[in-house]
Amino acid sequence: MKIELRDGLLFTSISLAFRGSTSIIDDVVIDTGAAETLLSPDAVEKIGLVAEMGDKISSFYGVGGSFHNSFSKHVDKIVLGAVGLEDVKVNFGVIDPSGRINGLLGLDLLMEIGAIIDLKNLIISV
């Protein structure tokens, strides 16, 4: 899985499948400080993934103490590099109002795939 160092952050892309539609989500920050993966609702709206009745709503504090809400749901599949995970719970909420960051790839999925982050070569291997 390729990593790009930009503005002091590590970015990658992931693929997400939901109800038969698939989307590549670029500009996802690899965030080992985030317990769970969080994706922007704007990045997945085009494949019909939106908040619906019955979705779990959570609140959290972001960097600097800002208060945010998110919803979570199970997606059909997430592909991280060459590894696909099926029926994965993912959180969706606003990360960067300017739209430069479409998600945070958190420890939940990094640990699930057994990610080894190679900062010298800017790759994640499993």
N, CA and C of each residue as an Amber inpcrd file, in Angstrom:
protein
   378
   0.8510000  -1.1630000   0.0000000   0.0000000   0.0000000   0.0000000
   0.8980000   1.2260000   0.0000000   0.6950000   2.0870000  -0.9410000
   1.5390000   3.2660000  -1.1000000   1.1130000   4.3870000  -0.1420000
   2.1160000   5.0990000   0.3860000   1.9000000   6.2240000   1.2830000
   2.5130000   7.4610000   0.6350000   1.8630000   8.5950000   0.8170000
   2.4160000   9.8610000   0.3400000   2.5500000  10.8090000   1.5290000
   3.7480000  11.3680000   1.7180000   3.9830000  12.3550000   2.7670000
   3.6550000  13.7300000   2.2030000   2.6610000  14.3800000   2.8130000
   2.2110000  15.6800000   2.3310000   1.8360000  16.5550000   3.5240000
   2.4210000  17.7320000   3.6020000   2.1140000  18.6810000   4.6860000
   2.2960000  18.0540000   6.0670000   3.2900000  17.1740000   6.1970000
   3.5770000  16.5440000   7.4780000   2.6330000  15.4120000   7.8550000
   1.7640000  15.0030000   6.9380000   0.8300000  13.9110000   7.1870000
   1.0500000  12.7930000   6.1830000   0.7210000  11.5670000   6.5900000
   0.8320000  10.4040000   5.7130000  -0.5280000  10.1270000   5.0820000
  -0.6010000  10.2070000   3.7510000  -1.8490000   9.9950000   3.0190000
  -1.8020000   8.6940000   2.2330000  -2.9720000   8.0930000   2.0590000
  -3.1200000   6.9180000   1.2180000  -4.5130000   6.9450000   0.5980000
  -4.8390000   5.9280000  -0.1590000  -6.1680000   5.7610000  -0.7520000
  -6.7170000   4.4070000  -0.3400000  -8.0320000   4.3260000  -0.2130000
  -8.6880000   3.0510000   0.0960000  -9.8620000   2.8740000  -0.8620000
 -10.3220000   1.6480000  -0.9780000 -11.5030000   1.3420000  -1.7690000
 -12.5860000   0.8690000  -0.8100000 -13.8080000   1.3500000  -1.0330000
 -14.9190000   1.0010000  -0.1630000 -16.1000000   0.5550000  -1.0190000
 -16.7000000  -0.5700000  -0.6530000 -17.8860000  -1.0710000  -1.3640000
 -19.0730000  -1.0380000  -0.4110000 -20.2130000  -0.5500000  -0.9520000
 -21.4250000  -0.4380000  -0.1440000 -22.6340000  -0.6780000  -1.0350000
 -23.4220000  -1.6930000  -0.6980000 -24.6540000  -2.0240000  -1.4150000
 -24.4500000  -2.0760000  -2.9320000 -23.3690000  -2.7400000  -3.3370000
 -23.1230000  -2.9710000  -4.7570000 -22.3670000  -1.8760000  -5.4790000
 -22.0880000  -0.7600000  -4.8360000 -21.3130000   0.3230000  -5.4510000
 -19.9540000   0.4160000  -4.7780000 -18.9630000   0.7840000  -5.5790000
 -17.5900000   0.8840000  -5.0670000 -17.0240000   2.2550000  -5.3750000
 -16.2060000   2.7490000  -4.4530000 -15.5710000   4.0450000  -4.6500000
 -14.1400000   4.0010000  -4.1150000 -13.2480000   4.6630000  -4.8290000
 -11.8880000   4.8760000  -4.3350000 -11.9050000   6.1850000  -3.5610000
 -11.4280000   6.1580000  -2.3390000 -11.3790000   7.3540000  -1.5110000
  -9.9240000   7.7640000  -1.3620000  -9.5830000   8.8800000  -1.9640000
  -8.2320000   9.4280000  -1.8830000  -8.1300000  10.3540000  -0.6740000
  -6.9110000  10.7580000  -0.3860000  -6.6460000  11.7410000   0.6780000
  -7.1120000  11.2650000   2.0450000  -6.7910000  10.0040000   2.3610000
  -7.0770000   9.4190000   3.6710000  -5.7760000   9.4480000   4.4710000
  -5.8090000  10.0630000   5.6450000  -4.6270000  10.1840000   6.4980000
  -4.4720000   8.9160000   7.3310000  -3.2640000   8.3810000   7.3660000
  -2.9460000   7.2420000   8.2220000  -2.7130000   7.8120000   9.6170000
  -3.5850000   7.4450000  10.5490000  -3.5880000   8.0700000  11.8720000
  -3.5230000   6.9990000  12.9610000  -2.3170000   6.6720000  13.3920000
  -2.1490000   5.6530000  14.4360000  -2.6290000   6.1530000  15.7950000
  -2.9400000   7.4340000  15.9030000  -3.4840000   7.9930000  17.1350000
  -5.0040000   7.9170000  17.1900000  -5.6210000   7.5080000  16.0890000
  -7.0830000   7.3660000  16.0500000  -7.4430000   5.9140000  16.3410000
  -8.2580000   5.6940000  17.3380000  -8.6440000   4.3270000  17.6960000
  -9.4640000   3.6790000  16.5870000 -10.2960000   4.4770000  15.9190000
 -11.1690000   3.9380000  14.8820000 -11.0600000   4.7500000  13.6020000
 -11.3200000   4.0890000  12.4970000 -11.3200000   4.7270000  11.1910000
 -12.5470000   5.6280000  11.0620000 -12.3380000   6.7950000  10.4740000
 -13.4040000   7.7810000  10.2930000 -13.2970000   8.3230000   8.8800000
 -14.3830000   8.2330000   8.1160000 -14.4010000   8.7300000   6.7480000
 -15.3960000   9.8720000   6.6240000 -15.1130000  10.7900000   5.7120000
 -15.9910000  11.9230000   5.4610000 -17.2590000  11.4580000   4.7560000
 -18.4280000  11.8900000   5.2190000 -19.6680000  11.5490000   4.5150000
 -19.6640000  12.0680000   3.0730000 -19.0150000  13.1910000   2.8240000
 -18.9450000  13.7370000   1.4680000 -18.2080000  12.7970000   0.5160000
 -17.2410000  12.0390000   1.0380000 -16.4260000  11.1550000   0.1960000
 -17.1850000   9.8950000  -0.2380000 -18.2740000   9.5620000   0.4490000
 -18.9970000   8.3250000   0.1480000 -20.4420000   8.5510000  -0.2960000
 -20.8770000   9.7820000  -0.2760000 -22.2610000  10.0980000  -0.6470000
 -22.5810000   9.6720000  -2.0810000 -21.5800000   9.7560000  -2.9690000
 -21.7980000   9.4270000  -4.3860000 -22.1490000   7.9530000  -4.6150000
 -21.8460000   7.0780000  -3.6370000 -22.2230000   5.6680000  -3.7890000
 -23.4540000   5.3330000  -2.9420000 -24.1400000   6.3630000  -2.4740000
 -25.3820000   6.1570000  -1.7450000 -25.2180000   5.8820000  -0.2670000
 -24.0210000   6.0750000   0.2550000 -23.7950000   5.8470000   1.6740000
 -24.0720000   7.1560000   2.4120000 -25.2070000   7.1880000   3.0890000
 -25.6300000   8.3600000   3.8500000 -26.1830000   7.8910000   5.1930000
 -26.3160000   8.8280000   6.1280000 -26.9040000   8.5010000   7.4230000
 -28.3660000   8.1200000   7.2320000 -28.7770000   7.0530000   7.9150000
 -30.1510000   6.5610000   7.8250000 -30.6810000   6.2680000   9.2210000
 -31.9930000   6.1840000   9.3140000 -32.6060000   5.7940000  10.5940000
 -32.0060000   4.4550000  11.0130000 -31.6850000   4.3310000  12.2650000
 -31.1240000   3.0900000  12.7790000 -29.6130000   3.0770000  12.8640000
 -28.9340000   4.0320000  12.1910000 -27.4800000   4.1070000  12.3050000
 -27.1160000   4.5890000  13.7020000 -26.0280000   4.0810000  14.2330000
 -25.5630000   4.5000000  15.5430000 -24.9020000   5.8700000  15.4140000
 -25.3010000   6.7970000  16.2590000 -24.7350000   8.1430000  16.2850000
 -23.8330000   8.2420000  17.5050000 -22.6200000   8.7890000  17.3080000
 -21.6600000   8.9710000  18.3950000 -21.1320000  10.3950000  18.3740000
 -20.6150000  10.8230000  19.4930000 -19.9710000  12.1310000  19.5920000
 -18.5460000  11.9330000  20.0710000 -17.6550000  12.8200000  19.6310000
 -16.2590000  12.7140000  20.0330000 -15.6080000  14.0880000  19.9990000
 -14.4720000  14.1910000  20.6820000 -13.6810000  15.4120000  20.6730000
 -12.4890000  15.2130000  19.7610000 -12.2690000  16.1510000  18.8720000
 -11.1490000  16.0860000  17.9460000  -9.9390000  16.8250000  18.4890000
  -8.9420000  16.9560000  17.6390000  -7.7330000  17.6830000  17.9990000
  -8.1160000  19.1160000  18.3520000  -7.5730000  19.6190000  19.4510000
  -7.8870000  20.9790000  19.8710000  -9.1690000  21.0790000  20.6670000
  -9.8100000  19.9450000  20.9450000 -11.0020000  19.9400000  21.7780000
 -12.2980000  20.2180000  21.0480000 -12.2720000  20.2330000  19.7080000
 -13.5060000  20.4890000  18.9630000 -14.4480000  19.2980000  19.0800000
 -15.7460000  19.5720000  19.1710000 -16.7810000  18.5540000  19.3650000
 -17.3790000  18.1630000  18.0200000 -17.5060000  16.8430000  17.7630000
 -18.0170000  16.3490000  16.4860000 -19.0080000  15.2140000  16.7150000
 -19.8880000  15.0160000  15.7360000 -20.8030000  13.8720000  15.7180000
 -20.4540000  12.9950000  14.5300000 -20.7320000  11.7090000  14.6620000
 -20.5060000  10.7770000  13.5500000 -21.5900000   9.7070000  13.5830000
 -21.7300000   9.0060000  12.4640000 -22.6090000   7.8420000  12.4320000
 -21.7740000   6.6590000  11.9790000 -22.1890000   5.4690000  12.3450000
 -21.4440000   4.2790000  11.9420000 -22.3920000   3.2940000  11.2740000
 -21.8070000   2.5330000  10.3640000 -22.5480000   1.4620000   9.7090000
 -21.5610000   0.4490000   9.1570000 -22.0620000  -0.7050000   8.8250000
 -21.2340000  -1.7480000   8.2300000 -21.2200000  -1.5630000   6.7170000
 -20.0300000  -1.6470000   6.1490000 -19.8740000  -1.5770000   4.6960000
 -19.5690000  -2.9820000   4.1950000 -19.8310000  -3.2120000   2.9160000
 -19.6250000  -4.5470000   2.3490000 -18.1470000  -4.9400000   2.3780000
 -17.2930000  -3.9890000   1.9820000 -15.8730000  -4.3170000   1.8730000
 -15.0380000  -3.0440000   1.8700000 -13.8740000  -3.1340000   2.4970000
 -12.8430000  -2.0940000   2.3990000 -11.5890000  -2.7900000   1.9120000
 -10.9390000  -2.1990000   0.9160000  -9.6840000  -2.7360000   0.4020000
  -8.5730000  -1.7660000   0.7440000  -7.5840000  -2.2840000   1.4530000
  -6.4030000  -1.5200000   1.8480000  -5.2150000  -2.1790000   1.1650000
  -4.7430000  -1.5690000   0.0870000  -3.6720000  -2.1900000  -0.6890000
  -4.1820000  -3.4690000  -1.3150000  -3.5460000  -4.5940000  -0.9810000
  -3.9390000  -5.8830000  -1.5440000  -4.8440000  -6.6730000  -0.6070000
  -5.2100000  -6.0770000   0.5410000  -5.9980000  -6.7870000   1.5440000
  -7.4270000  -6.2640000   1.5590000  -8.3800000  -7.1780000   1.4620000
  -9.7880000  -6.8180000   1.5330000 -10.4000000  -7.3020000   2.8340000
 -11.1540000  -6.4400000   3.4790000 -11.8740000  -6.7870000   4.6940000
 -13.3590000  -6.6730000   4.4020000 -14.1380000  -7.7020000   4.7700000
 -15.5660000  -7.7030000   4.4750000 -16.3920000  -7.4580000   5.7190000
 -17.5700000  -6.8550000   5.5050000 -18.5180000  -6.5510000   6.5820000
 -17.8200000  -5.8160000   7.7220000 -17.3370000  -4.6180000   7.4100000
 -16.5280000  -3.8280000   8.3420000 -17.3490000  -2.6500000   8.8670000
 -17.2880000  -2.4240000  10.1900000 -17.9240000  -1.2420000  10.7790000
 -17.0040000  -0.0450000  10.5520000 -17.5840000   1.0250000  10.0170000
 -16.8240000   2.2430000   9.7610000 -17.6280000   3.4270000  10.2860000
 -16.9180000   4.4250000  10.7930000 -17.5350000   5.6570000  11.2640000
 -17.4460000   6.7170000  10.1810000 -18.4600000   7.5830000  10.1270000
 -18.5190000   8.6390000   9.1250000 -18.8360000   9.9550000   9.8120000
 -17.9830000  10.9410000   9.5850000 -18.1850000  12.2530000  10.1810000
 -17.2420000  13.2610000   9.5500000 -17.5140000  14.5280000   9.7760000
 -16.6980000  15.5970000   9.2110000 -15.3280000  15.5980000   9.8880000
 -14.2840000  15.5670000   9.0670000 -12.9140000  15.5680000   9.5560000
 -12.2610000  16.9110000   9.2660000 -12.3940000  17.3420000   8.0420000
 -11.7550000  18.5630000   7.5670000 -12.7730000  19.3510000   6.7450000
 -13.3550000  20.3880000   7.3310000 -14.3760000  21.1530000   6.6030000
 -13.8980000  21.7040000   5.2580000 -12.5920000  21.8790000   5.0750000
 -12.0820000  22.3850000   3.7980000 -12.0770000  21.3000000   2.7190000
 -12.2370000  20.0250000   3.1210000 -12.3110000  18.9330000   2.1620000
 -10.9820000  18.3800000   1.6900000  -9.8750000  18.7910000   2.3030000
  -8.5620000  18.2740000   1.8840000  -8.2980000  16.8750000   2.4250000
  -8.9380000  16.5280000   3.5340000  -8.7590000  15.2100000   4.1530000
 -10.0980000  14.4850000   4.1070000 -10.1320000  13.3270000   3.4490000
 -11.3730000  12.5610000   3.2920000 -11.5450000  11.4540000   4.3180000
 -10.5530000  11.2410000   5.1710000 -10.6930000  10.1940000   6.1690000
  -9.4660000  10.0370000   7.0180000  -9.6450000   9.2940000   8.0990000
  -8.5510000   8.9000000   8.9810000  -8.5490000   7.3790000   9.0250000
  -7.4700000   6.7740000   8.5990000  -7.3140000   5.3240000   8.6770000
  -6.7580000   5.0200000  10.0580000  -7.6180000   4.5040000  10.9450000
  -7.2670000   4.3250000  12.3500000  -6.6920000   2.9610000  12.6860000
  -6.3670000   2.8210000  13.9770000  -5.7600000   1.5820000  14.4640000
  -6.6540000   0.3650000  14.2690000  -7.9780000   0.5400000  14.3020000
  -8.8670000  -0.6160000  14.1530000  -8.5560000  -1.3890000  12.8770000
  -8.4810000  -0.6950000  11.7360000  -8.2270000  -1.3940000  10.4740000
  -6.7470000  -1.6900000  10.2710000  -5.8730000  -0.8010000  10.7320000
  -4.4330000  -1.0570000  10.6080000  -4.0480000  -2.3360000  11.3490000
  -4.5980000  -2.5280000  12.5380000  -4.2940000  -3.7400000  13.3030000
  -4.9730000  -4.9660000  12.6970000  -6.1720000  -4.7830000  12.1720000
  -6.9090000  -5.8970000  11.5550000  -6.1260000  -6.5070000  10.3940000
  -5.4490000  -5.6550000   9.6040000  -4.6760000  -6.1750000   8.4730000
  -3.2310000  -6.4980000   8.8530000  -2.8300000  -6.1990000  10.0890000
  -1.4500000  -6.4520000  10.5140000  -0.4700000  -5.5350000   9.8170000
  -0.8360000  -4.2760000   9.7050000  -0.0410000  -3.3050000   8.9420000
   1.3420000  -3.0930000   9.5410000   2.3240000  -3.0620000   8.6590000
   3.6890000  -2.6780000   9.0080000   3.9800000  -1.4030000   8.2280000
   4.1410000  -0.3030000   8.9550000   4.3420000   0.9940000   8.3140000
   5.8360000   1.2340000   8.1450000   6.2710000   1.2870000   6.9110000
   7.6810000   1.5120000   6.5550000   7.8370000   2.9660000   6.1480000
   8.3130000   3.8020000   7.0720000   8.4200000   5.2350000   6.8090000
   9.5840000   5.5860000   5.8990000  10.6040000   4.7460000   5.8720000
  11.7390000   5.0080000   4.9850000  11.3440000   4.8880000   3.5240000
  10.5610000   3.8450000   3.2020000  10.1520000   3.5830000   1.8330000
   8.7330000   4.0520000   1.5220000   8.0530000   4.6250000   2.5250000
   6.6880000   5.1170000   2.4010000   5.7220000   4.0850000   1.8050000
   5.6730000   2.9380000   2.4780000   4.7130000   1.8910000   2.1150000
   4.1570000   1.2420000   3.3810000   2.9990000   0.6470000   3.2420000
   2.4470000  -0.2100000   4.2990000   2.4050000  -1.6110000   3.7270000
   2.9860000  -2.5420000   4.4600000   2.9280000  -3.9370000   4.0290000
   2.1950000  -4.7410000   5.1030000   1.7430000  -5.9170000   4.6920000
   1.0370000  -6.7960000   5.6410000   1.6730000  -8.1740000   5.6070000
